[in-house]
């Protein structure tokens, strides 16, 4: 059994709580600590009145000091835009071909274009611009619509197959599942595999698929399958595939077609920003 503790004359009063012979002293907080605590309460009340704090139905209270992080960011952006106004004006007005001949302008456009790309383009094309299934790799030299500065600029400006811009690049592959027999689709898929250097699933079908290709596909992809940039028709001989080059994926592509869309960026970006990201994409390695 626990030994009963001895109470000393100089011990403070207790709270009345006791457990297993242990008494809880009622020691008051130091006076300085109490005053600091009161000051933090006063400071907290003042802060909630002076700065945005109390949530409302639509937004928080603004506070009588009118301070906000959003306004601060807007000021910093405005200051940066003012500092770059001169070079942005130059970038937006010179000939596209002249950008690469001006080291200062080229350096600025590449740096600014990288920021634009990471903000607006990386979601689809990847942070390194290597693309993904259904989204082109911008580092190689396989361009559906061309890889010159002018051609990239047009693509970025107006987009591809969108309804927002009447000048958008436009091409549409028919869904041949509605036009060809199933056997013919299998034949042309085997032929396209052979065109790209792959081993067709059925060599005999591949041979028969050549005529199906000539009758239905050559008008866009060319008799030799190398494509046509003026129509956005891909080269089928380079083994570079946007959606995949295996038999099943090609079969789906021929049967149902594909219809990827890229938005027009002239409605969201300035001309200087479009030219900057054009320069950035062009110098990635696949530009022409």
C-alpha positions as CSV (number, residue, x, y, z in Angstrom):
1,X,0.0,0.0,0.0
2,X,1.3,3.5,-0.9
3,X,2.8,5.5,1.9
4,X,0.7,8.5,2.8
5,X,2.6,11.6,1.6
6,X,3.5,14.3,4.2
7,X,2.1,17.8,3.7
8,X,4.6,20.5,4.3
9,X,3.6,23.9,5.7
10,X,4.9,25.7,2.7
11,X,3.1,23.6,0.2
12,X,0.5,25.5,-2.0
13,X,-3.2,24.6,-1.8
14,X,-4.4,21.7,-3.8
15,X,-7.1,21.5,-6.4
16,X,-8.8,18.7,-4.4
17,X,-7.8,16.1,-6.9
18,X,-6.0,13.1,-5.5
19,X,-5.0,9.8,-7.0
20,X,-3.1,7.0,-5.3
21,X,-2.0,9.3,-2.6
22,X,-0.8,11.9,-5.1
23,X,-2.3,15.4,-4.6
24,X,-2.5,18.0,-7.4
25,X,-1.2,21.4,-6.4
26,X,-3.0,24.5,-7.5
27,X,0.1,26.5,-8.6
28,X,-0.9,29.8,-10.3
29,X,0.7,30.7,-13.7
30,X,3.4,33.3,-13.6
31,X,2.0,36.8,-13.9
32,X,4.1,37.6,-17.0
33,X,2.8,34.5,-18.7
34,X,-0.9,35.5,-18.0
35,X,-0.4,39.0,-19.4
36,X,1.3,37.5,-22.6
37,X,-1.7,35.2,-22.9
38,X,-4.1,38.1,-22.7
39,X,-2.1,40.1,-25.3
40,X,-2.3,37.2,-27.8
41,X,-6.1,37.2,-27.4
42,X,-6.1,41.0,-28.1
43,X,-3.7,40.6,-31.0
44,X,-5.8,37.7,-32.5
45,X,-9.0,39.8,-32.4
46,X,-7.2,42.8,-34.0
47,X,-5.7,40.5,-36.7
48,X,-9.1,39.1,-37.6
49,X,-10.4,42.6,-38.1
50,X,-7.4,44.0,-39.9
51,X,-6.8,41.1,-42.3
52,X,-9.0,38.7,-44.3
53,X,-10.2,36.1,-41.7
54,X,-13.9,35.5,-41.4
55,X,-15.4,33.3,-44.1
56,X,-18.6,34.5,-45.8
57,X,-21.0,33.0,-48.3
58,X,-18.9,34.1,-51.3
59,X,-15.6,35.2,-49.9
60,X,-13.8,36.0,-46.6
61,X,-14.0,39.4,-45.0
62,X,-11.5,41.8,-46.6
63,X,-10.2,43.4,-43.4
64,X,-9.9,47.2,-43.0
65,X,-6.2,47.1,-44.2
66,X,-7.3,45.8,-47.6
67,X,-4.4,43.3,-47.8
68,X,-4.5,40.1,-49.8
69,X,-2.0,37.6,-51.2
70,X,-3.9,37.6,-54.5
71,X,-3.3,41.4,-54.8
72,X,0.3,41.0,-54.0
73,X,0.8,38.3,-56.6
74,X,-1.0,40.5,-59.2
75,X,1.3,43.4,-58.4
76,X,4.4,41.2,-58.8
77,X,3.1,39.9,-62.1
78,X,2.4,43.4,-63.3
79,X,5.9,44.5,-62.3
80,X,7.4,41.5,-64.2
81,X,5.3,42.3,-67.3
82,X,6.4,45.9,-67.1
83,X,10.1,44.9,-66.9
84,X,9.7,42.5,-69.9
85,X,7.4,44.8,-71.9
86,X,10.2,45.9,-74.3
87,X,11.5,42.5,-75.2
88,X,8.0,41.0,-75.4
89,X,7.0,43.7,-77.9
90,X,10.1,42.9,-79.9
91,X,9.4,39.2,-79.8
92,X,5.8,39.7,-80.9
93,X,6.8,41.9,-83.9
94,X,9.9,40.5,-85.5
95,X,9.8,37.8,-88.2
96,X,9.7,34.3,-86.8
97,X,12.8,33.4,-88.6
98,X,14.7,36.3,-87.1
99,X,14.2,35.1,-83.5
100,X,16.9,32.4,-83.9
101,X,19.4,35.0,-85.3
102,X,19.1,37.2,-82.2
103,X,20.9,35.5,-79.3
104,X,19.2,37.7,-76.6
105,X,15.8,37.2,-78.1
106,X,16.4,33.5,-78.6
107,X,17.5,33.1,-75.0
108,X,14.6,35.0,-73.6
109,X,12.0,33.2,-75.9
110,X,13.4,29.8,-74.9
111,X,13.3,30.6,-71.2
112,X,9.8,32.2,-71.3
113,X,8.5,29.5,-73.6
114,X,9.6,26.8,-71.2
115,X,7.5,28.5,-68.5
116,X,4.5,28.8,-70.8
117,X,4.9,25.1,-71.8
118,X,5.0,23.9,-68.2
119,X,1.9,25.9,-67.4
120,X,-0.3,25.2,-70.4
121,X,1.1,22.3,-72.4
122,X,2.8,19.8,-70.1
123,X,-0.6,18.4,-69.0
124,X,-0.9,16.7,-72.4
125,X,2.6,16.6,-73.8
126,X,4.4,15.8,-70.5
127,X,6.8,18.0,-68.6
128,X,9.7,16.9,-70.9
129,X,7.5,17.2,-74.0
130,X,7.9,13.4,-74.7
131,X,4.2,13.1,-75.2
132,X,1.9,10.1,-74.2
133,X,-0.6,7.9,-75.9
134,X,-2.7,10.2,-78.1
135,X,-0.4,13.2,-77.5
136,X,2.5,13.8,-79.8
137,X,6.1,13.6,-78.8
138,X,7.5,17.1,-79.5
139,X,11.2,16.0,-79.3
140,X,11.3,13.9,-82.4
141,X,11.1,14.9,-86.0
142,X,7.8,13.3,-86.9
143,X,5.4,16.3,-87.5
144,X,1.8,15.8,-88.7
145,X,1.6,19.4,-89.8
146,X,5.3,20.4,-90.1
147,X,8.0,21.4,-87.7
148,X,9.2,24.8,-89.0
149,X,8.8,27.9,-86.8
150,X,6.0,29.1,-89.0
151,X,4.2,25.7,-89.0
152,X,4.5,25.3,-85.2
153,X,3.3,28.8,-84.7
154,X,0.2,28.2,-86.8
155,X,-0.5,25.0,-84.9
156,X,-0.1,26.6,-81.5
157,X,-2.1,29.7,-82.5
158,X,-5.2,28.0,-84.0
159,X,-5.1,24.5,-82.6
160,X,-6.2,21.2,-84.2
161,X,-9.7,20.0,-85.0
162,X,-11.5,22.3,-82.6
163,X,-14.7,24.3,-83.1
164,X,-13.4,27.5,-81.4
165,X,-11.2,28.7,-84.2
166,X,-12.3,28.6,-87.9
167,X,-8.6,28.6,-88.9
168,X,-7.8,25.5,-86.9
169,X,-5.9,22.7,-88.6
170,X,-8.4,20.1,-89.6
171,X,-8.3,16.5,-90.8
172,X,-10.6,13.6,-90.2
173,X,-10.0,9.9,-90.8
174,X,-13.1,8.0,-91.7
175,X,-14.3,5.2,-89.5
176,X,-13.7,2.4,-91.9
177,X,-15.7,0.0,-89.8
178,X,-18.7,1.6,-91.6
179,X,-17.2,1.5,-95.1
180,X,-15.1,-1.8,-95.3
181,X,-15.8,-5.4,-94.5
182,X,-14.2,-6.8,-91.4
183,X,-12.0,-9.0,-93.6
184,X,-10.8,-5.9,-95.6
185,X,-10.0,-4.1,-92.3
186,X,-7.8,-7.1,-91.2
187,X,-6.1,-7.1,-94.5
188,X,-5.2,-3.4,-94.5
189,X,-4.1,-3.5,-90.9
190,X,-1.7,-6.3,-91.8
191,X,-0.4,-4.3,-94.8
192,X,0.2,-1.2,-92.7
193,X,2.2,-3.3,-90.2
194,X,4.3,-4.5,-93.1
195,X,4.7,-0.9,-94.3
196,X,6.2,0.1,-90.9
197,X,8.7,-2.8,-90.9
198,X,6.7,-5.0,-88.5
199,X,5.9,-8.7,-89.0
200,X,2.3,-8.8,-90.1
201,X,0.0,-11.2,-88.3
202,X,-1.0,-12.7,-91.6
203,X,1.3,-12.4,-94.6
204,X,-1.3,-13.4,-97.1
205,X,-3.7,-10.9,-95.7
206,X,-1.0,-8.2,-95.9
207,X,-0.6,-8.9,-99.6
208,X,-4.3,-8.5,-100.2
209,X,-4.3,-5.4,-98.0
210,X,-2.2,-3.5,-100.4
211,X,-5.1,-3.0,-102.8
212,X,-7.4,-2.1,-100.0
213,X,-4.9,0.5,-99.0
214,X,-4.5,1.9,-102.5
215,X,-8.3,2.2,-102.9
216,X,-9.1,3.7,-99.5
217,X,-6.0,5.1,-97.7
218,X,-3.5,6.3,-100.3
219,X,-5.4,9.5,-101.1
220,X,-4.3,10.9,-97.7
221,X,-1.3,8.7,-96.7
222,X,0.2,8.4,-100.1
223,X,0.8,5.4,-102.3
224,X,3.9,4.6,-100.4
225,X,2.3,5.4,-97.0
226,X,4.7,8.2,-96.1
227,X,1.8,10.6,-95.3
228,X,0.9,14.1,-96.3
229,X,1.6,17.1,-94.0
230,X,-0.8,19.4,-95.8
231,X,-3.6,17.1,-94.7
232,X,-2.2,16.1,-91.3
233,X,-2.0,12.5,-92.5
234,X,0.7,10.6,-90.6
235,X,3.6,8.7,-92.1
236,X,2.9,5.0,-91.7
237,X,6.4,3.8,-92.5
238,X,8.4,5.4,-89.7
239,X,7.2,3.2,-86.9
240,X,6.2,6.3,-84.9
241,X,2.6,5.8,-83.6
242,X,0.4,8.3,-81.8
243,X,-1.9,5.6,-80.3
244,X,0.1,2.4,-80.9
245,X,1.2,0.3,-83.8
246,X,0.3,-3.2,-82.6
247,X,-2.4,-5.2,-84.5
248,X,-5.2,-4.6,-82.1
249,X,-4.6,-0.8,-81.7
250,X,-4.3,-0.4,-85.5
251,X,-7.4,-2.4,-86.0
252,X,-9.3,0.0,-83.6
253,X,-7.8,3.0,-85.4
254,X,-9.0,1.8,-88.8
255,X,-12.3,0.7,-87.6
256,X,-13.3,3.6,-85.4
257,X,-10.8,6.3,-86.4
258,X,-9.2,8.9,-84.1
259,X,-10.1,12.5,-83.5
260,X,-7.7,14.2,-81.1
261,X,-8.3,17.9,-80.4
262,X,-5.9,20.7,-79.5
263,X,-7.3,24.0,-78.3
264,X,-6.4,27.3,-80.0
265,X,-4.0,29.2,-77.8
266,X,-4.5,32.6,-79.3
267,X,-7.6,33.0,-77.0
268,X,-5.5,32.4,-73.9
269,X,-1.9,33.5,-74.6
270,X,-0.5,36.7,-76.0
271,X,1.3,36.7,-79.3
272,X,4.6,37.0,-77.4
273,X,3.8,34.0,-75.3
274,X,2.8,32.0,-78.4
275,X,6.1,32.9,-80.1
276,X,8.0,32.0,-77.0
277,X,6.5,28.5,-76.7
278,X,6.9,28.1,-80.4
279,X,10.6,28.8,-80.0
280,X,10.9,26.5,-77.0
281,X,9.2,23.6,-78.8
282,X,11.2,24.2,-82.0
283,X,14.6,23.9,-80.2
284,X,13.7,20.7,-78.3
285,X,15.3,18.6,-81.0
286,X,12.6,18.0,-83.5
287,X,12.3,21.4,-85.1
288,X,13.0,21.9,-88.7
